[in-house]
């Protein structure tokens, strides 16, 4: 009977008419089968109480609840409900006390003499409970839907802002690498520019999608690592990238893994000391584990005790994206020893839906 669940309006009206016809049938069945009323119940005796109950139902649903109860005018609401109930039952009350005379009701054969006033009050109470429950439930569902939509809009806006931060930050770091090769007049500069074009193509044409194939994200990581290899001495900075499992058939948010790799190359490279970068991606049916390990070098003299090279826009950004996209479905462990820093991200592919922006 809820008024907000049936569309279009014609179907909603049809459902209400059918519901009240069902109420009329139930009243007739109750009178004949339960009370044992043997007299014929003509249309007036059926439609009158049903019309009375329907009027009370819609008055409470459309007027009293939205104008009084929803505005926290509880005293006025319950006083009016009681007053309207008494007014609707007034003819039966007056007849019961002999003040007025109405056509006699069929005499019940079972349960003895049934008090019509009590029956009417019970029916009105049931109608009041049902109409209130439907209206309050409908309002709650509508409010919950609006709240979810608002949350989805806020989530989409926040994710769009975070993505807008990722690409310039990533491009800035990559351009610095290409610039260093060009400044050294390295023969690898053309290859670096080609790698950069591949990275930019991915950023322009795929990174704006809510999710991308995991294989594409891995290829993006490989391109970035290959670009780093062009500017680094492989003997001084050995770089490994191992993949375990089958990445095909899985989706992931774009640019989600690259900040860990960027962070490793930013903080884990020293031209005075031996360095190493290790990447390991383990893919399972339900999720992945991505580990990035790099060397740790002495922090600045004024750095706080226990300082960890995990700052910058990249990891702060990815933390927020993980919180929004994988609530309760991811774990990020950052571990630092005297020689190494390790970042391990585990997440499940069965993540929260990404809002469409």
C-alpha positions in Angstrom: 0.0 0.0 0.0 3.0 2.3 0.2 2.5 5.3 -2.1 6.1 5.7 -3.2 7.0 2.3 -4.5 4.7 2.0 -7.5 5.3 3.9 -10.8 3.7 5.2 -12.8 0.9 6.9 -11.0 -1.8 4.8 -12.7 -0.3 1.6 -11.5 0.0 3.1 -8.0 -3.7 4.0 -8.0 -4.6 0.6 -9.3 -2.7 -1.1 -6.5 -4.5 1.0 -3.9 -7.9 0.3 -5.3 -7.1 -3.4 -5.3 -5.9 -3.2 -1.8 -9.1 -1.6 -0.5 -11.2 -4.1 -2.4 -9.2 -6.8 -0.7 -10.0 -5.1 2.7 -13.7 -5.1 1.8 -13.6 -8.8 0.9 -11.8 -9.6 4.2 -14.4 -7.6 6.2 -17.2 -9.6 4.5 -15.4 -12.9 5.1 -14.8 -12.0 8.7 -18.5 -11.1 9.2 -19.8 -14.2 7.6 -17.2 -16.9 8.5 -16.1 -15.7 11.9 -19.0 -13.9 13.3 -21.6 -16.0 11.5 -23.6 -13.1 10.1 -26.2 -14.8 7.8 -28.0 -11.7 6.5 -27.0 -10.3 3.1 -24.5 -7.5 3.3 -25.6 -5.0 0.7 -23.2 -2.4 -0.8 -23.8 0.3 1.8 -22.8 -1.9 4.7 -19.6 -2.8 2.9 -18.6 0.5 1.3 -19.4 2.7 4.3 -16.8 1.2 6.7 -14.2 0.7 4.0 -14.6 4.4 2.9 -14.3 5.5 6.5 -11.1 3.5 7.0 -9.6 4.7 3.7 -10.4 8.3 4.5 -8.6 7.9 7.9 -5.7 6.1 6.2 -5.0 8.9 3.7 -5.7 11.7 6.1 -3.1 10.4 8.4 -0.7 9.5 5.5 -0.9 12.7 3.5 -1.8 15.4 6.1 -1.2 14.5 9.7 2.2 12.8 9.5 4.0 15.2 7.1 2.5 18.4 8.6 2.7 17.5 12.3 4.6 14.4 13.2 7.5 15.1 10.7 7.8 18.6 12.3 8.0 17.1 15.8 4.6 18.5 16.8 3.8 15.4 18.7 1.2 16.7 21.1 -0.9 18.2 18.3 -0.5 15.1 16.2 -1.7 12.6 18.8 -4.5 14.9 19.9 -5.8 15.3 16.3 -5.5 11.5 15.7 -7.6 10.9 18.8 -10.1 13.6 17.9 -10.5 12.3 14.3 -10.9 8.8 15.6 -13.7 9.9 17.9 -15.4 11.8 15.1 -15.2 8.9 12.8 -16.6 6.6 15.5 -19.2 9.2 16.7 -22.2 7.7 14.8 -21.5 4.3 16.2 -21.0 5.7 19.7 -24.3 7.7 19.5 -26.2 4.7 18.2 -24.7 2.5 20.9 -26.0 4.9 23.6 -29.4 5.3 21.9 -28.9 9.0 21.0 -29.6 8.3 17.3 -31.1 5.4 15.5 -29.4 3.8 12.5 -30.4 0.8 10.3 -29.9 -2.4 12.4 -26.8 -4.4 11.9 -27.0 -8.1 11.1 -26.8 -10.0 14.4 -23.7 -12.1 14.9 -24.3 -15.8 15.6 -20.9 -16.4 17.2 -18.9 -14.6 19.9 -22.2 -13.4 21.4 -23.1 -9.7 21.0 -20.2 -7.8 19.3 -19.8 -4.2 20.2 -19.6 -2.2 17.0 -17.8 0.7 18.7 -15.1 -1.6 19.9 -14.8 -3.2 16.4 -14.6 0.3 14.8 -11.9 1.4 17.2 -9.9 -1.7 16.6 -10.1 -1.2 12.8 -9.2 2.5 13.0 -6.3 1.6 15.2 -5.0 -0.9 12.7 -5.4 1.6 9.9 -3.6 4.2 11.9 -0.7 1.8 12.6 -0.4 0.6 9.0 -0.6 4.1 7.5 1.9 5.5 10.0 4.3 2.6 9.4 4.1 2.9 5.6 4.6 6.7 5.7 7.5 6.6 8.2 9.1 3.7 6.4 8.7 5.5 3.0 10.2 8.7 4.4 13.1 6.8 5.9 13.8 4.9 2.6 13.6 8.2 0.7 15.9 9.9 3.2 18.3 6.9 3.1 18.3 7.0 -0.7 19.1 10.7 -0.7 21.8 10.2 1.9 23.4 7.5 -0.2 23.2 9.7 -3.3 24.8 12.6 -1.5 27.5 10.3 -0.2 28.0 8.9 -3.7 28.3 12.5 -5.1 30.7 13.5 -2.4 32.7 10.3 -3.0 32.8 10.9 -6.7 33.9 14.5 -6.2 36.7 13.5 -3.8 37.9 10.7 -6.0 37.9 13.1 -9.0 40.0 15.6 -6.9 42.4 12.9 -5.9 42.8 11.7 -9.5 43.5 15.2 -10.6 46.4 15.3 -8.1 47.8 12.0 -9.1 48.5 12.7 -12.8 50.3 16.1 -12.4 52.4 14.7 -9.5 53.3 11.6 -11.5 54.1 13.6 -14.7 56.2 16.0 -12.7 58.4 13.2 -11.4 58.7 11.6 -14.8 59.6 14.8 -16.6 62.4 15.3 -14.1 63.8 11.9 -15.0 63.7 12.7 -18.8 65.2 16.1 -18.1 68.2 14.5 -16.3 68.8 12.3 -19.3 68.6 15.2 -21.7 70.9 17.3 -19.6 73.5 14.5 -19.7 73.0 14.3 -23.5 72.4 10.6 -23.0 71.8 8.3 -26.0 68.9 7.0 -24.0 67.0 10.3 -24.1 64.9 9.4 -27.2 64.0 6.0 -25.7 63.0 7.9 -22.5 60.8 10.3 -24.4 59.1 7.3 -26.1 58.5 5.7 -22.7 57.2 9.0 -21.5 54.7 9.1 -24.4 53.5 5.6 -23.5 53.0 6.8 -19.9 51.1 9.9 -21.0 48.9 7.9 -23.3 47.9 5.6 -20.5 47.2 8.7 -18.3 45.1 10.4 -20.9 43.1 7.6 -22.3 42.8 5.0 -19.5 43.5 6.5 -16.2 40.2 8.4 -16.1 38.1 5.2 -16.1 36.8 4.0 -12.8 38.6 0.7 -13.3 41.1 -0.7 -15.7 42.4 -4.3 -16.4 45.1 -5.2 -14.0 47.3 -6.2 -16.9 47.2 -2.6 -18.2 48.3 -1.3 -14.8 51.1 -3.8 -14.7 52.3 -2.7 -18.2 52.2 0.9 -16.9 54.4 -0.1 -14.0 56.8 -1.8 -16.3 57.1 1.2 -18.6 57.8 3.4 -15.6 60.4 1.0 -14.3 62.0 0.8 -17.7 62.2 4.6 -17.9 64.0 4.6 -14.5 66.4 1.9 -15.7 67.5 4.2 -18.6 68.9 6.8 -16.2 70.4 4.4 -13.6 73.4 2.2 -13.6 72.2 -1.4 -13.3 75.3 -2.4 -11.3 74.8 0.3 -8.8 71.0 0.1 -8.6 69.7 -3.4 -9.4 66.0 -3.3 -10.1 63.7 -6.4 -10.0 60.1 -6.7 -10.8 58.5 -10.2 -10.2 54.9 -11.2 -10.8 53.4 -14.3 -9.3 50.0 -15.6 -10.4 47.8 -14.7 -13.3 46.7 -11.0 -13.5 44.3 -11.6 -16.4 40.6 -11.1 -15.8 40.9 -8.7 -12.9 40.2 -5.0 -12.6 41.8 -2.3 -10.5 41.6 1.4 -10.0 44.1 3.1 -12.3 47.3 4.7 -10.9 46.8 3.0 -7.6 50.1 1.1 -7.5 52.4 3.6 -9.1 52.8 5.9 -6.1 54.6 3.1 -4.2 57.0 2.6 -7.0 57.6 6.4 -7.3 58.2 6.6 -3.6 60.8 3.9 -3.8 62.7 5.5 -6.6 62.4 8.9 -5.0 63.7 7.9 -1.6 65.6 4.7 -2.2 68.2 5.9 -4.7 71.7 7.2 -3.7 74.5 7.9 -6.0 77.0 7.6 -3.1 75.8 4.2 -1.8 74.7 1.0 -3.3 70.9 1.0 -3.8 68.3 -1.6 -4.8 64.7 -1.6 -5.8 62.5 -4.7 -5.5 58.9 -5.0 -6.7 56.8 -8.1 -6.2 53.2 -8.5 -7.2 51.3 -11.7 -6.1 47.9 -12.1 -7.8 45.3 -14.5 -6.4 41.7 -15.2 -7.4 40.3 -12.8 -4.8 42.9 -10.1 -4.5 46.6 -9.1 -4.7 49.6 -8.3 -2.6 52.0 -5.7 -3.9 55.3 -5.3 -2.2 57.9 -2.6 -2.9 61.3 -2.6 -1.1 64.1 -0.1 -1.3 67.2 0.9 0.6 67.1 3.3 3.5 69.7 6.0 3.8 70.5 8.3 6.7 67.9 11.0 7.2 68.7 14.7 7.6 70.3 15.7 10.9 67.2 17.7 11.9 64.7 14.9 10.9 62.6 13.6 13.8 63.5 10.3 15.4 62.0 7.4 13.5 61.4 9.5 10.4 60.2 7.4 7.5 60.6 8.4 3.9 56.9 8.0 3.0 55.9 11.6 2.6 54.8 13.5 -0.4 51.6 13.8 -2.4 51.7 10.2 -3.8 51.3 8.0 -0.8 49.1 10.4 1.1 46.8 10.5 -2.0 46.8 6.7 -2.4 45.9 6.2 1.3 42.8 8.4 0.8 41.8 6.6 -2.4 42.2 3.2 -0.6 40.0 4.4 2.2 37.3 5.5 -0.2 37.4 2.6 -2.7 38.4 -0.3 -0.5 36.9 0.4 3.0 37.7 -2.6 5.2 39.1 -4.5 2.2 42.7 -3.4 2.1 45.7 -3.3 4.4 48.8 -1.1 3.9 51.9 -2.1 5.9 54.9 0.3 6.0 58.0 -1.3 7.6 61.4 0.3 8.1 64.5 -1.3 9.3 68.0 0.1 9.5 68.7 -0.9 5.9 65.4 -1.3 4.1 62.0 0.3 3.8 59.1 -2.0 2.7 55.6 -1.1 1.6 53.1 -3.9 1.3 49.6 -3.4 0.0 47.0 -6.1 0.1 43.5 -5.7 -1.2 40.6 -7.7 -2.5 39.0 -7.3 -5.9 35.5 -7.5 -4.4 35.6 -3.8 -3.5 33.0 -1.2 -3.0 31.3 0.1 -6.2 33.0 3.1 -7.7 30.5 6.0 -8.2 30.1 7.2 -11.7 31.3 10.7 -12.0 
